[in-house]
Amino acid sequence: MRETATLRSLHDLPPHTVRLTLVGLFLGLLLAALDNTVVGTAMPRVVADLGGFERYALVATAYMVTGTVVGPIVGRLSDLYGRKKYYLGGIGLFLVGSALCGASPSMDWLILARAFQGIGAGVMQTMAFTVVGDLFPPAQRGRAQGATAGAFGLSSLVGPMVGGYITDHWSWRWVFYINLPLGLLALVALALFFPPLRPHRPHRGIDYAGAGVFILAVGPLLLALSWGGTVYPWLSAPVLGLLVLAVLAALLFIQIERRAPEPLLPLGLFRHRIIGNALLVMALTAGGFFGTALFVPLFLQGVLGASATESGQMMTPTMLAFVGGALLAGQTITRTGRYKLQAVGGLALAVSGMLAFATLGPETPRWLVVADLVWTGLGMGMTMPTFTIIVQNALPYEYLGVGTATAQFARALGGTVGSALFGTLVANRFQPAFLAALPPALQASLPADRLARLSNPRALFLGGEGGVALGSALAPFGQIPAEAAAQVHQALRAGLAGALHDAFFLGGLVMALALVAVLFIPEVPLRRSHHTAPPSVSVAPARSERGG
């Protein structure tokens, strides 16, 4: 198709055009989602080859920051100028970034290439969810959005295995080079079959000032949250400076958007009852779940004593349940035309699973841990497509891009904030919990400096039983009975369990707040066409806000 598809002609697209467009979309989305998990597996080999261990985390941070920042910007631009050019451009940027990553001669080069690659990934992810909204009206898009959300769960499942195989049998550079043929396939499919979609309405230029200040607000915030407590202390000058800059830029951004004739991010989105509550739920859910999910392998290996392989095997059913939940919710929403039951039911499952996880300990049977993970994963999978559909159903079609991108941004920001806060909580809670579990007589017999060295859960991951690992750790201080080493080992497990329990419990409470917020989202029947206007929606800036 050479002409831009009109709003009504979206219903008349040939089925093969829709199917082939979806194949290209999902292939591109899967590449972008896989890249994070695949690269994580290869990073130890990358550091061994390029050095720069002290900048290890920046490889992931650079990708995350640029990908998150670019979403709302490209979502708004696609509303004004069409989706196709941006999705194809996003794939192109991603492929160039992949080639640069694979050719990296140094860690600094790799970090910059990952930032470039993240821009392309952010565009691809935003456009994938938006174009599904283009191809199907709300009442019909449940299945496709469920499959789109399921692609993220699938990437978490197969990414580490693919990354490990490529790194072991080829080279870590092929973790990036493998994107090139697959990405080119997606690029060709979309170039040939992707209809140029754009709402036909006049617009009044680009909000350059808003875009610039948005980057200045979100970029420093994400960097501060990523670096706080890891690269720099939370109260250090770099972290506090970034947070102050983010707050000031955010206040300026609000003022700019109130007066912009064509705002980058219409503030009316947040005032709308359905959209505002849905964005809040997505942020809280991501903060509670994704902020604590990264500690699950720590629990499985450090508290239960599972090996890395066993840990992966225990988490595999969780990812399958996540994908199944996303597909189930999508199917049910499409069949019934309703979303409230899936929203409440999915969150209720996830909240109960998270709170139950906070009660598990070193002696919990592994089958019960897996059952709880599956329960939680099923609930989270159900929520992923549901809230995207809720937001899209409440939006006028001309705001589909920016509204969808804002929903994804809320989820990404919530997950980043949650990861930072819960990471700090676990780090601060571990030592008190460890000391409380250590027998007083043994604690009194160890000098303070020796006790400080032992107050680290790293010994739980050194391999072998705790007595062996801790026997080596205690050897420099003289002969330590095996019984004492075993007691320290048990205290370390109990201390780690206690710190993680606090994180899982608070994560469950945050998600419970999201469940309460869901109750205030009214049930609105899903629209069966794009040109049917959603009820009571006004996202354009008021005349007074523009200074008129």
PyMOL commands that set and color helices and strands:
alter all, ss='L'
color gray80, all
select helices_A, chain A and resi 8-12+15-50+53-81+84-102+107-135+138-140+142-169+174-177+179-193+208-227+237-259+268-271+273-293+296-303+308-336+340-357+366-394+397-437+440-445+448-454+457-461+466-477+482-518
alter helices_A, ss='H'
color red, helices_A
deselect
rebuild
show_as cartoon
